[in-house]
Amino acid sequence: MSNHSPPALACRDVTVRYGDVTALSDVSIEFEAGLIHAVLGQNGAGKTTFARVASGLVQPTAGQVEISGRAIRTGHVRDSREAGVELVHQSFALPPSFTVAEVMEFGAPGHGGFYSRKALAQKWRAHLQSLDIQVDLSRRIRDLPVETQQSIEIARALVTDAKVLILDEPTAVLSPAGIETLFARVRRLKERGVTVILILHKIREVLAIADTISVLRGGRRVEGPLPKAGLTAEQLTALIVGDAARPQSAKDRDALLGVGEPGDIPLHGNSGRAARQPVLTMTSVSTLPDDEGAALDNVSLSIQPGEIVGIAGVEGNGQKTLVRAIANLATLSGGAIMLAGQNVTEKTLAARRGAGLRIIPFERNVEGLSLTSSLWENWSARELLQGSLLKLVKPAGIRARCDQSLKNWGVHYHASTQQAGSLSGGNAQKVILAREIDADAKLIIAAQPTRGLDIGATAFVWKALREARDKGVAILLISSDLDELFDISDRVVVMLSGRVAGEFVGPYDIQSVGAAMVGATSVAAGA
């Protein structure tokens, strides 16, 4: 760094504690102006906490933040924005019912007054075009593709003439083509003099875009910023993982960290086995529109015993509705569903669970667990759902069975009476696995089962799903992470706008899968 230019952003001895949990510990780091910086680390490393401190959303327990050499008041978003720092969150915050022009005006400093929609569109068209964002400003946010929504978030952040733009896990919901478009936009921002900090966890993406790389592990800065030149994927892997237990195979390690190309993962699993009667068969299934996501449109899908079928697609293209349809939580307008040899099209969720359906839901802390209820009450939901309402419930017996199950699954807890909300993300997910993966399971739906988990917990979930597959269970794996899907799926089905847009078997071609995700092609089967 030049001795004459202060860093665009600097954190000095920043610590963040939440009760007994330390999210950041004595982190000091400087980012040179006008470069693209990547902050790398596995889930739980402290990356998002760092971004929230730098942008004023989190008040650190100790430490200082400096912008262009000037200390700012921490924990105040307005001060950070006035100093030129903007953060685009991983979860978009755009009001879905607003038009593009309205959200641009709403995010601008000093907005107010009366505007017609036409006047608003004229006001913001030049700003969007300067960022190479081509969009109808009268369209509502909910009707835009996720890549376009993200570009609008970035455009809003740059309204204030930001000097430092922080993007938190910006690639998590994008297709391969969408990632390329994002990176091109980031490079153009660098040319305009904006300092960009990307919070990422995949080594492949970091090496493709960053000028410098910093690594966080366990809330501490272990290295960086280092110039990208000369750094290898192997060196970065060692920095990210440290002395923690590594996955059993190099293939898993590469998938966990996003090393190399996802398409390099070879054929595996049961793809060469003789076909048997499917556990799940969906025939021309369509659903009525609702507020929960894209409706299904003539979806046909089958899964054999001992097979993992991955569902790929940009988020919001019918994945949630697919799960809800299988669970009888979405209203079908056509088609039929067979489960374990039974026609369950008109059956209740309880009846489907009785036939062997198990669900690891999208949101473990919302749909999967009651955080204020005890562990044994959460675990016993399976027995209560599948048992007779007239059956006598004996809490002591349930607690004993719960304790044995949680111990078998390696859950770290004090007592089965403690609240589920007291567990870490990995242990909370293990509770759900202990409840859902049992001897009577025929079909397991695993919806984003590793999101937010660290490397060790993710490897544990993969191991559990593979073991269930090897016992003959059919598994439907829904994930936005292509590395994950390519690593453990026997087939990958792509969904687009509520329809099946492609089906692939390994070794996978990421370009073909990515093209199907954005509608550039539709493939019935590929290899």
ABEGO torsion letter per residue (X at the ends): XBAABBBABBBBGBBBBBEABBABBGBBBBBBBGBBBBBBEBBGAGAAAAAAAAAGABBBABEBBBBGGBBBBBGBAAAAAAAGBBBBBABBABBAABBAAAAAAAABBGBEEBBBAAAAAAAAAAAAAAAGBBBBAABBAAABBAAAAAAAAAAAAAAAGBABBBBBGAAAABBAAAAAAAAAAAAAAAAAGBBBBBBBABAAAAAAABABBBBBBGGBBABOBBBABGBBAAAAAAAAAEABBBBABAAAAAAAAGBEBAAABBBBEAAABBBBBBABBBBGBBBBBBAAEBBBBGBBBBBBBGBBBBBBEBBGAGAAAAAAAAAGABBBABEBBBBGGBBAAABBAAAAAAAGBBBBBABAAAAABBAABBAAAAAAAAAAAABBAABBBBAAAAAAAAAAAAAAAGBBBABAABBAAABBAAAAAAAAAAAABBAABABBBBBGAABGBBAAAAAAAAAAAAAAAAAGBBBBBBBABAAAAAAABABBBBBBGGBBAEBBBOBBBAAAAAAAAAGABBBABBX
